[in-house]
Structures are given as C-alpha cells and as structure tokens.
Amino acid sequence: MAEKNWQQEAWDLIYKQKDIKTAIEYLDNVIEQHPQNDEALAIKANALNQLASDTKTWDFSREALKCAEKAIEINPRNDTALFNKAWSLCDLGNPKQALECTIKALEVNPKNIYTWYNKAWAHYLLHEIEKALECCNKIIEIDPHFTDLAEDLKSRIETREFPEHLAQFKI
C-alpha cells in the first residue's frame, strides 16, 4: 500500500462515497498492520465522529475520542487527531477540554479550518459568543471556500440554535 494512497482512499470513503462503515473497516485493517500509525487512528477518529453526527449515536464519539487520544499518545503534534479529539469532546459536552485541544492543534497548524470550527463550537458551548463568531470569521479569512460552513455556524450561534444532544448548554 502506497503511503499516501491509503489515506486518500480512507478520506474518499468517508466524504466522497459516504461509506463510513467501510472506511472504518479499511482503517482497522491499516491499524492492524501498523498499530503505531497515528494518522490512521486520527482518520478513524474522524470517521467515527462523522458517524456519530450522522446517526446521532454518541457512543461513536466516545470511540472517536479513544482513537484520537491513542494517536496523540503516538504523535502529540498530529493536528488531525487533536481536532478530532476536540470534536468528540464538544459532542460529549466537554467544551472546556475541547477548547484546550483546539489551542494545542492550532499551535501545530494555525490554518486548520476544522480546528477553528471546533474552537468556535467550544466557545459557543461556553457562552463565549463573540469569541465563537471570531473563530467563524477566521475560517473565512483562512479559506473563503469554507464561507458557507462558517456562515452556517454563525447563523446557529446568532440564533442560539443548539443540537438536541447539547441542549443543556442553551443560554
């Protein structure tokens, strides 16, 4: 398996083919062959987070958190693992810890759109509305192709819309 090809295959399964379960099986095979592959663990965390969001089954977020933590243990500078840990922590209702992860992730890669997105969510869940909106603006500043993503989150923040599983954070 070529070094980059397996990664592209995994990302394609998750986001182009929308076949997350096959992506997880694929990544499990990569991890079985290379247990210290922090990138495979980080991408698996991403797949599990996406599956949790799609199915509203938050046990997948807990599993994603474990994968992200194992990847970070292997490589503390894996920004994919760090932003996925933050995603899991937000979905599990731990925004303070999520914010700490986003700060670490942004030290590694200050232009990671997804880290800024998760940082916005963490600030929002902590009722730090202006900081959350600043993060959304930062997304657009870094890459205008993500304007729709940022504007959607800004709209949720401005209307105080919370996903059902995070309703305890309503202002």
N, C-alpha and C positions, 0 to 999 in steps of 0.2 A: 504494500500500500504506500503510495507516494505521500510524503509528509503533508503537503497542503491539500491534496485531493480528498482525503478522508474528512477534513474539516469542511470543505466546501460541500461535500456530499451530505454531511450532517445538517449544515445550515439550510441547504436546499430542501431536505426532507421536512424540516421544521417550518420554514417560511414560504417556500415556493410550492411544494407539494402538499403542505399542511397535513403531513402524516407523522405526527409527533410520536405516536407509539412505535412506529418503525424506526424513527430517529433514535429513540431511547434504546431499543434493542441493538441497533447499529453501534451506538456509543458504548453500550455494555460490552459488546464484542471487542471494541478498541481497548477499553479499560481492562478487560480480562487479559488481553495480550500484553498490555503495558500499564500495570496498576499505578505507576507513578506519573501517568500522563495527566498533568494538571489541566491542560487545555481541553481534553476530552471530558474530564469531570466538570469543568466550567460550562462547556456547551451542554452537557447533560443537565446541569442545574438550570440553564436557560430553557431547555425543552420542558423540564418539569414545571418551571414557573409558568410557562405558556400554557401547559396542560391544566394547571391549577386555575389560571384565569379563564380559560375556555370552558372548563367543566364546573367551575365554582366548587371544586373539591380541594380543600385547603390542606389535606394530608400530603398532596403533591408539593405544596410549598415547604412543608417540613422536610420532605425528602430532598428537595432542591437545596435547602439550607445545609443539609448534611454534605451533599456533593460539593457545594461551594466552599464549605469550611475545610473539607479534605483537600481541595485544590489549593486553597490559600495556605494550608499547612505545608504543602509541597513547594508552592511558589507564592510567597506573600505579596508579590507585585503583579499577580495575574488580575488585570483590571476587569476581565470578563467575569471571573469568579467573584470579585469584590462587588460589582454592580448587581450580580445575581443574588448575592447574599443580602444586599440592601433591598432588592425586590422582594425576596422571601420575607425579610423582617417587616417590611411595610405590610404585606398581605397578611402576616400573622399578628399585626397590631403592635409592633415594637418600633415605632418611628425614631426614638432616640438612638437605639442601636443602629438602625438603618442609616441615620444621618452620619454617625461615626464611620460607617463603611463607605459612604459616598465621599467623605473627606479623604479617606485613605486612597480610594480609587482615583480621585481627581489629582492627587499627588503623583500618581503613576501616569495617568493620561487625562490631562485637563480638557481635552476636546471630545471626550466620550459623551455623545448625545444621551445615551441611555442612562449613564450615571447622573447627568443633570436632570433627566426626567425623574429618576428615583429620588434625587435630592429634593426636587420640587414636591413630590408626594410626601416625603418625610416632613418637610417644613409645613405643608398643608395640614397633615395629621396632628402636628404640634401647634396648630393655630397660628403659625407664623406666616400670615397671608402675603405680606409684602416680599418676604424672602422667597416664598414659593413662586410668586409671579416673576421675581428677578431671575430665578432659575429657568423659567419658561422663556424669558427674553434671551437668556444666554444660549439656549438651544438654537433659536433663530439666528442669533449673531454668529454662532459657530458654523451652522449649515442651514441656509434658507430652505433647502429641500425638506426640512422637517418642520416647516411652519405650521402645517395642518395639525401635526401631533402636538406641538406646543400650544397652538390656539385652542385646540380641543380641551387640553388640560386647564388652560387659563379660564376657559368658559366654566368648567366644572368648579374651579376654585372660586370664581366670582359669584356663582350662583349657589355656592356651598353644597354642591352635589357630592354625596359620598356613596361608594358601593355599599350594598347591603351588609356585607361582612365586616365593614369598617364603620358601621352606623354609630358605634359608641364614641366616635370622635367628632360627631356633629357638634357644631358650635351653637 
